[in-house]
Amino acid sequence: MRTRSCDRCRRQGLILGDEVEVHAKGMKEPLRCRYLLGHEGHPELGLGEETPCTTLAEPVPVKYVLLTGKHFNEQMEPATFIGLSPRQAVLEARSPVPIYSNLLLRMEVVPGEAAALELYAKVIRPIDEPGNLGSR
């Protein structure tokens, strides 16, 4: 859907991507947002296409929990990294995780290390296969 604000952005040289709906806290209606990909007048500032995730030869087991505000929502759930790129990952989970959820991911403890590595990610989209989700 094209809007006046989208037309104004294009006239100013902004390169916009797909539209997504974001359900913001306190808002009755979802916000319609577009990905900013770059500026026509400054190609050196372009936010190029993401590198596709490479399927891992050996899946990497992790545990995750949904983050809500400053609190954990529930107990940690098992999941598996099945694909990686420099900025994204494909995580296979037992049950669907809501889009735009914030996650705390905990890797398995490596022998000789004092603690497990923890990562923070945001679910950006579901992947075609059931239970898989894209995260950053």
N, C-alpha and C positions, 0 to 999 in steps of 0.2 A: 504494500500500500504506500503510495506517495503522499507526502504531506507538504504543507508550505515550508515547514522547517527543513525538510529534506531538500527541497528545491533550493532554498536559501544556502544551505551548506554546499550543495553542488556548484552554485554560482560562485561561491568563495573558493572553489578549487578542492574541497575535501572529497576524498574517495571513500565511499561508504560501502559496507558489506551487507550481509543479510540482517533482517530485522529479527529481534528476539523479544519476548515478553518477560519482564522481571516483576515479580510480586514483592514489592517493598513493604517493610513493616509500617503499619499505620496508613497505608494507602488502600482505598476501596477498590480501585481499578488497577490492573497491571500497567506498568510503564512499558511503552514501546521504545526499544533502543536499537541502535544499529552499531555494528562493529566499525571502528575507524581504521581504515587500511592505509591511509597516507594522504598526501597532498600533491595535486597535479603540478604545482610550481616548484616542488622540492622532492624530486624522485629519490634523492639520497636518504630521505627520511621515511621511505615506504616501509610499512610493516608487512613484508612479504608473506607468502603462503607458508604455513607451518610445514615442517618436515614430517612426512608420514611416520607413524610408529612402526618400528621393526618388531616382528613377532619374535619373542624370546625362545631360544632352543630349550631352555629349562625354565618353567614358570617360577616366580619368586613368591613364596608365601609371606603374607603380612597380616596384621590385624588392624581394623579401623573402627573409629567411633565418629558419629555425627557430632559436630560442635554447634551448640546453640548459645549465642552470646559468649559468656565466659565459662560456660559449664558444659560438661559432657552430657549427652542426651541419654545414653544407655551404656550397657556393657560393650566391650570390644567384640567385634564380629570378625570371623576369618574371611580372608579374600586372597586373591593371587594377582600379581602383576603378570600380564601375558604379552604386553607390548610396551616399548619405550621409544621416545625420541628425546632430543635435547631439552624440550620444554613441556612434553606431555607424556602421559602414560595411559595404558588401557588396563583397567582393574576389573577382574571378574569377581563378582560378589554373589552370594546365595540368593539375595532378594534385591529388588530394585531400590536404588538410592535416589532421592529427589534431585532434580536438576538444580544447579547452583548451590547445592549443599556444601558446607565447609567440612572437611574431614581432617582428623588426626590419624596418620598412618604410622604404625609401629612395626619396624622390621624385626625379624628374629634375632636373638642375641647371638653375636659372633663369638666363638670361643676365644678367650683372651681379652675380650672387651668388657669394660665395667658395666655398660648399659646398652640397651637397644637403641638404634638410630630411630629418631622420630621425624616425620615429614608432615607438612601441612599442605593440603590440596583443596581445590574447588572442582566440583563436578560441573563440566561444561556441556556435556550432552550424553545421551545414552548411545551406546553402540548397537548395531543391528541385532547382535545375538542377545538372547535373554540373560539378564544378570550382569552384563558387561557395561561399564561406564567409562567415559573419557574424563580424565582429570588433569589439572595443571598444578 
